[in-house]
Amino acid sequence: MKENSLLAHIKKYDYEPIYQLQVETLYNYDIWANDVLILTKHNNVMNVFGTFDNSFILKSGSQKLKVKIYPHIPFGEGQVTPNEYLMNGIKFKLKVEQTAWENGSLEEPKLIMNYELPQYQRDVNNEEDYSKPIDYSKLKEFTTELDFIAKVPYSIYSWEDSEDLTKTDTLDLKKKVLAFYNEFRSSIEDGNSDFYLNSITKAEFNYFQSNYFTIESAKSKSNKWIDFVAKGKTFEPIDSGKLEFYGNGKIVSIRGVKSWDKNEGILRYRYKKGAFNYVLVFDIFLHRPKGAKDFEIIRYSMIDKNFLKGEAK
């Protein structure tokens, strides 16, 4: 079986810091790190959610976060439509913690950054004025930008010097991205694990290196996915979705626009486990290295989630 040859170059370090981002809220939201979408919530079933994936951190230094908060979806079975406006009194909490593996377990997390959606205006002393609550009830969304300092030992493949895709005709670019998606989808349906592996080689290395896998554990996990693909899987039809730019215009992805897949990847494999229905979302982000003709996958994830009743059959 062909393996990802880059995984043999994974390095281990004396100290391997992990940066955990955790959100607590009823609101829907999208969160970007260094202009790459890393967290999205558009449902009424998750109140606390986070990510432990370091691969959005390309190098040590200041890491930029952008947070967009949207109205929440009311509770109740079958509810998929969010309210039109934000509501007063609903909290949004975000924190970034640093930890690291030590003797097989994570060390006590250290708080790096903490943010709470302000509920009151501030006075001249920058203290909350409880007589002046902030009115969010006329806003359809709220955006804020934050930052934190990270220090990482690794070196991974970057998109910073890739082609600026915003200079390409948008309609033509979307056609080419969709063509790549369809070819990638067909390779998995046909059990063409070589094409799959060639497509995700660098992105897979980035994930395993930045999250400090050993060479052996990275190869084991990678080979399981190669076996999965080699068996052939039937995907849902690809909807065109919305073309989005990330990484200061160097990365592109097509995102879902429906209530059940908003801002998620559009490559979706539905399956059943026992009495429950699930969908595996292949979330793919492309870039084109400077001077290259073809796209490469520079970041990807596979998200397992319950298949919602509202999803198209």
C-alpha positions as CSV (number, residue, x, y, z in Angstrom):
1,M,0.0,0.0,0.0
2,K,1.3,3.4,-0.9
3,E,2.0,5.7,2.1
4,N,2.4,9.4,2.6
5,S,6.2,9.8,2.3
6,L,6.2,13.2,4.0
7,L,5.2,11.6,7.3
8,A,8.7,10.1,7.7
9,H,9.9,13.7,8.2
10,I,7.7,14.5,11.2
11,K,9.8,15.8,14.1
12,K,9.4,15.5,17.8
13,Y,10.4,18.3,20.2
14,D,11.2,18.7,23.9
15,Y,8.2,20.9,24.5
16,E,5.2,20.7,22.2
17,P,2.6,23.4,23.0
18,I,-1.0,23.0,22.0
19,Y,-3.4,25.9,21.7
20,Q,-7.0,25.1,22.6
21,L,-9.8,27.4,21.6
22,Q,-13.1,27.0,23.3
23,V,-16.4,28.8,22.8
24,E,-19.5,28.8,25.1
25,T,-22.7,30.4,23.7
26,L,-26.2,29.8,22.3
27,Y,-25.4,32.0,19.4
28,N,-24.3,30.8,16.0
29,Y,-20.9,31.9,14.9
30,D,-17.9,31.7,12.5
31,I,-14.3,32.0,13.8
32,W,-11.3,32.6,11.6
33,A,-7.7,32.3,12.8
34,N,-5.1,34.0,10.6
35,D,-7.9,34.5,8.1
36,V,-8.7,30.8,7.9
37,L,-12.1,29.4,9.0
38,I,-11.5,27.1,11.9
39,L,-14.8,26.9,13.8
40,T,-18.4,27.2,12.7
41,K,-21.7,26.7,14.5
42,H,-25.0,27.0,12.8
43,N,-27.3,24.8,14.8
44,N,-29.2,24.7,18.2
45,V,-27.5,21.6,19.6
46,M,-24.0,22.7,20.6
47,N,-23.5,25.2,23.5
48,V,-19.8,24.5,24.2
49,F,-17.4,23.7,21.4
50,G,-13.7,24.0,20.7
51,T,-10.8,23.0,18.5
52,F,-7.5,21.4,19.4
53,D,-6.0,21.6,15.9
54,N,-2.7,23.6,15.8
55,S,-2.4,23.6,12.0
56,F,-3.8,27.1,11.7
57,I,-0.7,28.4,13.5
58,L,2.0,28.6,10.8
59,K,4.7,30.1,12.9
60,S,5.4,31.7,16.3
61,G,4.1,35.2,17.0
62,S,0.8,37.0,17.0
63,Q,-2.2,35.0,15.9
64,K,-5.2,36.9,14.6
65,L,-8.7,35.8,15.4
66,K,-11.9,37.2,13.8
67,V,-15.3,36.3,15.3
68,K,-18.7,36.8,13.7
69,I,-21.7,36.2,15.9
70,Y,-25.1,35.5,14.5
71,P,-28.6,35.0,15.9
72,H,-29.3,31.7,17.6
73,I,-31.7,29.0,16.4
74,P,-34.6,28.5,18.9
75,F,-34.7,25.2,20.7
76,G,-37.2,22.5,19.6
77,E,-37.2,19.5,17.3
78,G,-37.1,20.5,13.6
79,Q,-36.0,24.0,14.3
80,V,-33.4,25.1,11.7
81,T,-34.2,28.8,11.1
82,P,-32.3,31.3,13.3
83,N,-33.9,34.4,14.7
84,E,-33.5,37.5,12.6
85,Y,-31.7,39.5,15.3
86,L,-29.3,39.0,18.2
87,M,-30.8,39.1,21.6
88,N,-29.9,41.0,24.8
89,G,-28.6,38.9,27.6
90,I,-27.2,36.0,25.6
91,K,-23.5,35.5,26.5
92,F,-20.6,34.6,24.2
93,K,-17.4,33.4,25.8
94,L,-14.2,32.5,24.0
95,K,-10.9,31.5,25.6
96,V,-7.6,30.3,24.3
97,E,-5.5,28.0,26.5
98,Q,-2.0,26.6,26.1
99,T,-1.2,23.1,27.2
100,A,1.2,20.3,26.2
101,W,1.5,16.5,26.4
102,E,3.5,15.4,29.4
103,N,3.9,11.7,30.3
104,G,1.0,10.7,28.2
105,S,-1.5,13.3,29.4
106,L,-2.1,17.0,28.9
107,E,-0.6,19.3,31.5
108,E,-2.8,21.9,33.3
109,P,-3.9,24.4,30.7
110,K,-2.6,28.0,31.0
111,L,-5.1,30.8,30.0
112,I,-3.7,32.8,27.1
113,M,-6.6,34.9,26.1
114,N,-10.1,35.4,27.4
115,Y,-13.0,37.3,25.7
116,E,-16.6,37.8,26.7
117,L,-19.2,39.7,24.5
118,P,-19.6,43.0,26.4
119,Q,-23.0,43.5,28.0
120,Y,-22.4,47.1,29.2
121,Q,-20.8,50.2,27.8
122,R,-17.6,51.3,29.5
123,D,-17.0,54.6,31.3
124,V,-13.9,56.9,31.1
125,N,-12.1,54.6,33.5
126,N,-12.7,51.7,31.1
127,E,-15.0,50.0,33.6
128,E,-18.4,48.6,32.9
129,D,-21.2,51.1,33.4
130,Y,-24.2,49.0,34.6
131,S,-26.6,51.8,33.9
132,K,-25.8,51.6,30.2
133,P,-26.5,48.1,28.8
134,I,-25.5,47.5,25.2
135,D,-28.5,46.9,22.9
136,Y,-27.8,44.0,20.5
137,S,-31.5,43.5,19.6
138,K,-31.3,45.5,16.3
139,L,-28.1,43.7,15.1
140,K,-28.2,40.8,12.6
141,E,-24.5,40.0,13.4
142,F,-21.6,41.2,15.5
143,T,-18.0,41.1,14.5
144,T,-14.9,41.5,16.7
145,E,-11.2,40.9,16.1
146,L,-8.8,39.5,18.7
147,D,-5.2,38.2,18.9
148,F,-3.0,36.1,21.1
149,I,0.7,35.1,21.1
150,A,1.7,31.5,20.3
151,K,5.1,29.9,20.3
152,V,5.5,26.7,18.3
153,P,8.6,24.7,17.4
154,Y,7.6,23.1,14.1
155,S,7.8,24.1,10.5
156,I,4.9,23.3,8.1
157,Y,3.9,24.0,4.6
158,S,2.5,27.5,4.2
159,W,0.1,29.3,1.8
160,E,1.6,32.8,2.5
161,D,3.6,32.9,-0.7
162,S,0.9,31.2,-2.9
163,E,-0.9,32.8,-5.8
164,D,-3.4,35.6,-4.9
165,L,-6.6,33.9,-6.1
166,T,-8.7,37.1,-5.7
167,K,-7.0,38.3,-8.9
168,T,-8.6,35.4,-10.8
169,D,-12.0,35.8,-12.5
170,T,-14.4,34.5,-9.8
171,L,-16.8,32.6,-12.1
172,D,-13.9,30.8,-13.8
173,L,-12.2,30.1,-10.4
174,K,-15.4,28.6,-9.0
175,K,-15.7,26.3,-12.0
176,K,-12.1,25.1,-11.5
177,V,-12.6,24.6,-7.8
178,L,-15.7,22.6,-8.4
179,A,-13.9,20.5,-11.0
180,F,-11.2,19.7,-8.4
181,Y,-13.8,18.8,-5.8
182,N,-15.6,16.5,-8.3
183,E,-12.4,14.8,-9.3
184,F,-11.5,14.3,-5.6
185,R,-15.0,13.0,-4.9
186,S,-14.8,10.6,-7.9
187,S,-11.4,9.3,-6.8
188,I,-13.0,8.2,-3.4
189,E,-16.1,6.7,-5.0
190,D,-13.8,4.8,-7.4
191,G,-11.5,3.6,-4.6
192,N,-8.6,5.5,-6.1
193,S,-6.6,5.8,-3.0
194,D,-3.4,7.0,-4.9
195,F,-5.2,10.1,-6.2
196,Y,-6.7,10.8,-2.7
197,L,-3.2,10.5,-1.1
198,N,-1.5,12.6,-3.7
199,S,-4.1,15.3,-3.1
200,I,-3.8,15.5,0.7
201,T,-0.1,14.8,1.2
202,K,1.0,18.2,2.4
203,A,-2.2,19.1,4.3
204,E,-2.0,15.7,6.1
205,F,1.7,16.4,7.0
206,N,0.7,19.8,8.3
207,Y,-2.0,18.3,10.5
208,F,0.2,15.5,12.0
209,Q,3.3,17.7,12.5
210,S,1.5,20.6,14.1
211,N,-0.4,18.3,16.5
212,Y,2.8,16.4,17.4
213,F,1.9,12.9,16.2
214,T,4.7,10.4,16.2
215,I,5.7,9.1,12.8
216,E,4.2,5.7,13.7
217,S,0.9,7.1,14.9
218,A,0.6,9.5,12.0
219,K,1.2,6.6,9.5
220,S,-1.3,4.4,11.3
221,K,-4.0,7.0,11.1
222,S,-3.2,8.0,7.6
223,N,-3.2,4.3,6.4
224,K,-6.6,3.8,8.0
225,W,-8.0,6.6,5.8
226,I,-6.3,5.2,2.7
227,D,-8.0,1.8,3.4
228,F,-11.3,3.6,3.9
229,V,-10.9,5.3,0.5
230,A,-9.7,2.2,-1.3
231,K,-13.1,0.5,-0.5
232,G,-15.0,3.2,-2.5
233,K,-17.7,5.3,-0.9
234,T,-20.8,6.9,-2.5
235,F,-21.0,10.6,-1.7
236,E,-24.0,13.0,-1.7
237,P,-24.3,15.0,-5.0
238,I,-22.2,18.2,-4.8
239,D,-24.2,21.4,-4.5
240,S,-22.4,24.4,-5.9
241,G,-22.4,26.4,-2.6
242,K,-20.6,29.7,-2.2
243,L,-17.0,30.5,-3.1
244,E,-15.0,31.9,-0.2
245,F,-11.5,33.3,0.1
246,Y,-9.2,32.8,3.1
247,G,-5.6,33.3,4.0
248,N,-5.5,36.9,2.6
249,G,-6.8,35.6,-0.7
250,K,-4.3,32.7,-1.0
251,I,-6.8,30.0,-0.1
252,V,-10.2,29.2,-1.6
253,S,-13.0,26.9,-0.6
254,I,-16.7,26.3,-1.5
255,R,-19.0,26.5,1.5
256,G,-22.5,25.2,2.1
257,V,-25.3,27.7,2.1
258,K,-28.3,25.7,3.4
259,S,-29.6,25.7,6.9
260,W,-28.0,22.3,7.7
261,D,-24.6,22.8,6.1
262,K,-24.0,26.6,6.4
263,N,-20.3,27.4,6.0
264,E,-19.4,23.7,6.1
265,G,-17.7,21.7,3.4
266,I,-19.8,20.5,0.5
267,L,-18.2,17.0,0.1
268,R,-20.5,14.8,2.2
269,Y,-20.6,11.1,2.8
270,R,-23.8,9.8,4.5
271,Y,-23.8,6.6,6.4
272,K,-25.7,4.7,9.1
273,K,-24.3,3.3,12.3
274,G,-26.8,1.2,14.2
275,A,-30.1,3.1,14.3
276,F,-28.5,6.5,13.7
277,N,-27.7,8.4,10.6
278,Y,-24.5,10.3,10.2
279,V,-22.7,12.4,7.7
280,L,-18.9,12.7,7.2
281,V,-18.0,16.1,5.9
282,F,-14.8,16.4,4.0
283,D,-13.8,20.1,4.5
284,I,-11.3,21.1,1.9
285,F,-9.3,24.3,1.5
286,L,-7.2,24.8,-1.7
287,H,-4.3,27.0,-2.7
288,R,-2.1,27.3,-5.8
289,P,1.6,27.5,-5.1
290,K,3.3,30.4,-6.9
291,G,4.1,29.3,-10.5
292,A,2.1,26.1,-10.2
293,K,-0.6,25.2,-12.7
294,D,-2.8,23.1,-10.4
295,F,-4.5,23.5,-7.0
296,E,-3.3,21.7,-3.9
297,I,-5.2,20.9,-0.7
298,I,-3.4,22.9,2.0
299,R,-5.8,22.3,4.8
300,Y,-8.6,19.7,5.3
301,S,-10.6,18.1,8.1
302,M,-13.1,15.3,8.3
303,I,-16.1,16.2,10.5
304,D,-18.4,13.5,11.7
305,K,-21.9,14.7,12.7
306,N,-25.4,13.6,13.0
307,F,-27.4,13.7,9.9
308,L,-30.2,16.2,10.5
309,K,-33.8,15.4,9.5
310,G,-34.0,18.6,7.5
311,E,-31.2,17.6,5.1
312,A,-32.1,16.9,1.5
313,K,-32.6,13.3,0.6
